[in-house]
Amino acid sequence: MVSGFDLFSNQPFLRELEQFLLTDIGSHVLDVARWMFGEAESVHCRTARVHPDIRGEDVATVVLGMKGGTTVLCEMAYAGNPREHERFPETYVVVEGERGTVELGPDFWIRVTTKDGTHARRVPPPRYAWADPRYDVVHASIVPCCADLLGHLRGGKKAETTGDDNLKTVELVFGSYSSAKSGEVVRVG
């Protein structure tokens, strides 16, 4: 999640956070990493501040050592530098496997490349009439999440998002801060 979007103009309080990027977007990116690749056993993080007028970090690179041996690299930045094709709030994912690569790229294109070639398909998020279309991808996750939580509260199945699960992601966020401060790999889990 690397973006030049000026989120400080509509959320100026973010300038004052001592722990900014990892708590803001990092919690989401690290949660997706857990969902895709399982639990981490180690985290190594480097952070930086590009904006001179903020307190916290606006750039972070997190390397997760996952149980089972997979390495996951998470790049995050709100450096505020203009980009030719700004796609905020889209997040891009590249997964390299034994037999090929899967990519989620700009404008919701999913590409699967193997020795047989590349198969591509665009999978845009649903559009809600009440929502700002620039945030379709955000609403595409929030609407089903709220429906899942409501179903749980009404006595249905256990919610997909639980406090215990969120604590595992929070451990990665604060493990990242600990690693960035010490310069060392931090054991988690």
NORNOR-V484176 format. One record per residue. N is the residue number from 1. RES is the residue in one small letter. SS is DSSP state (A for helix, B for strand, O for the rest). PHI is phi in radians with two decimals (NA if undefined). D_CENTER is the distance of its C-alpha to the mean C-alpha in Angstrom with 2 decimals. Layout:
N&RES&SS&PHI&D_CENTER / N&RES&SS&PHI&D_CENTER
This chain:
1&m&O&NA&6.30 / 2&v&B&-2.05&9.92 / 3&s&O&-2.53&12.07 / 4&g&O&-1.71&15.60 / 5&f&O&-1.02&15.44 / 6&d&O&-1.50&17.66 / 7&l&O&-1.32&15.88 / 8&f&O&-1.23&18.59 / 9&s&O&-1.19&21.25 / 10&n&O&-1.85&20.17 / 11&q&O&-2.42&18.65 / 12&p&A&-1.08&21.07 / 13&f&A&-1.06&20.67 / 14&l&A&-1.11&17.42 / 15&r&A&-1.07&19.89 / 16&e&A&-1.59&21.52 / 17&l&O&-1.28&18.77 / 18&e&O&-1.23&19.50 / 19&q&O&-2.06&16.02 / 20&f&O&-1.82&13.85 / 21&l&A&-1.09&10.61 / 22&l&A&-1.16&9.42 / 23&t&A&-1.39&10.66 / 24&d&A&-1.41&9.46 / 25&i&A&-1.64&5.87 / 26&g&A&-1.02&5.61 / 27&s&A&-1.05&6.62 / 28&h&A&-1.32&4.10 / 29&v&A&-1.12&1.73 / 30&l&A&-1.19&5.53 / 31&d&A&-1.15&6.74 / 32&v&A&-1.11&5.95 / 33&a&A&-1.03&7.47 / 34&r&A&-1.12&10.18 / 35&w&A&-1.10&10.83 / 36&m&A&-1.39&11.35 / 37&f&A&-2.13&13.19 / 38&g&O&1.59&14.62 / 39&e&O&-1.47&15.15 / 40&a&B&-1.55&14.98 / 41&e&B&-2.03&18.27 / 42&s&B&-2.63&17.50 / 43&v&B&-2.47&15.14 / 44&h&B&-2.27&16.11 / 45&c&B&-2.42&14.61 / 46&r&B&-2.18&16.03 / 47&t&B&-2.22&15.48 / 48&a&B&-2.66&17.51 / 49&r&O&-2.16&18.61 / 50&v&O&-1.63&19.61 / 51&h&O&-1.23&20.70 / 52&p&O&-1.29&23.97 / 53&d&O&-1.80&24.12 / 54&i&O&-2.16&21.18 / 55&r&O&-1.57&21.31 / 56&g&O&-1.69&17.89 / 57&e&O&-1.42&15.66 / 58&d&O&-2.13&13.95 / 59&v&B&-2.43&12.98 / 60&a&B&-2.62&11.50 / 61&t&B&-2.13&11.59 / 62&v&B&-2.11&10.98 / 63&v&B&-1.92&13.05 / 64&l&B&-1.79&13.05 / 65&g&B&-1.67&16.41 / 66&m&B&-1.56&16.21 / 67&k&O&-1.06&19.33 / 68&g&O&1.77&21.25 / 69&g&O&1.78&20.65 / 70&t&O&-1.21&17.54 / 71&t&B&-1.89&15.70 / 72&v&B&-2.10&11.95 / 73&l&B&-1.88&11.01 / 74&c&B&-2.02&7.70 / 75&e&B&-1.90&8.71 / 76&m&B&-2.42&7.81 / 77&a&B&-2.83&10.75 / 78&y&O&-2.12&12.52 / 79&a&O&-1.23&15.77 / 80&g&O&1.35&17.52 / 81&n&O&-1.38&19.36 / 82&p&O&-1.09&20.39 / 83&r&O&-2.14&19.13 / 84&e&O&-1.01&21.54 / 85&h&O&-2.17&19.24 / 86&e&O&-1.22&16.67 / 87&r&O&-2.15&14.31 / 88&f&O&-0.95&12.26 / 89&p&O&-1.77&10.23 / 90&e&O&-1.20&9.63 / 91&t&O&-2.08&6.86 / 92&y&O&-1.81&8.97 / 93&v&B&-2.36&9.41 / 94&v&B&-2.23&12.70 / 95&v&B&-2.09&14.28 / 96&e&B&-1.79&17.71 / 97&g&O&-2.08&20.11 / 98&e&O&-1.16&23.82 / 99&r&O&-2.01&24.99 / 100&g&O&2.88&22.60 / 101&t&B&-2.30&19.25 / 102&v&B&-2.05&16.86 / 103&e&B&-2.25&14.87 / 104&l&B&-1.87&12.83 / 105&g&B&-2.06&13.90 / 106&p&A&-0.95&15.02 / 107&d&A&1.09&16.68 / 108&f&A&1.19&15.27 / 109&w&B&-1.54&17.37 / 110&i&B&-1.90&17.03 / 111&r&B&-2.17&19.28 / 112&v&B&-2.00&20.74 / 113&t&B&-2.07&23.02 / 114&t&B&-2.27&25.66 / 115&k&O&-1.09&29.14 / 116&d&O&-1.52&30.33 / 117&g&B&2.15&28.30 / 118&t&B&-2.02&25.28 / 119&h&B&-1.99&24.72 / 120&a&B&-2.16&22.60 / 121&r&B&-2.63&21.85 / 122&r&B&-1.60&20.22 / 123&v&O&-2.25&18.49 / 124&p&O&-1.27&17.96 / 125&p&O&-1.25&16.73 / 126&p&O&-1.14&19.69 / 127&r&O&-1.94&21.23 / 128&y&O&-1.87&22.59 / 129&a&O&-1.03&25.75 / 130&w&O&-1.48&24.98 / 131&a&O&-1.85&21.60 / 132&d&O&-1.20&20.88 / 133&p&A&-1.06&20.17 / 134&r&A&-1.17&17.80 / 135&y&A&-2.02&15.31 / 136&d&A&-0.91&16.16 / 137&v&A&-1.15&12.69 / 138&v&A&-1.21&11.82 / 139&h&A&-1.11&15.18 / 140&a&A&-1.11&14.82 / 141&s&A&-1.73&12.50 / 142&i&A&-1.22&14.32 / 143&v&A&-1.05&17.78 / 144&p&A&-1.18&17.68 / 145&c&A&-1.10&15.93 / 146&c&A&-1.11&18.80 / 147&a&A&-1.10&21.31 / 148&d&A&-1.13&20.32 / 149&l&A&-1.13&20.70 / 150&l&A&-1.11&23.93 / 151&g&A&-1.04&25.26 / 152&h&A&-1.13&24.87 / 153&l&A&-1.10&26.61 / 154&r&O&-1.51&29.35 / 155&g&O&1.67&30.08 / 156&g&O&-1.38&28.25 / 157&k&O&-1.13&26.18 / 158&k&O&-1.02&23.84 / 159&a&O&-1.10&20.55 / 160&e&O&-1.12&17.53 / 161&t&O&-1.67&15.64 / 162&t&O&-2.14&17.92 / 163&g&A&-1.06&18.41 / 164&d&A&-1.07&18.84 / 165&d&A&-1.15&15.56 / 166&n&A&-1.08&13.74 / 167&l&A&-1.09&15.85 / 168&k&A&-1.17&14.56 / 169&t&A&-1.24&10.98 / 170&v&A&-1.04&12.84 / 171&e&A&-1.05&14.86 / 172&l&A&-1.20&12.09 / 173&v&A&-1.05&11.20 / 174&f&A&-1.33&14.96 / 175&g&A&-1.12&15.70 / 176&s&A&-1.11&13.63 / 177&y&A&-1.09&15.81 / 178&s&A&-1.09&18.83 / 179&s&A&-1.14&18.30 / 180&a&A&-1.07&17.86 / 181&k&A&-1.24&21.03 / 182&s&A&-1.54&23.05 / 183&g&O&1.38&21.99 / 184&e&O&-1.90&22.21 / 185&v&O&-1.27&20.26 / 186&v&B&-1.93&19.71 / 187&r&B&-1.38&20.46 / 188&v&O&-2.31&18.42 / 189&g&O&1.42&19.13
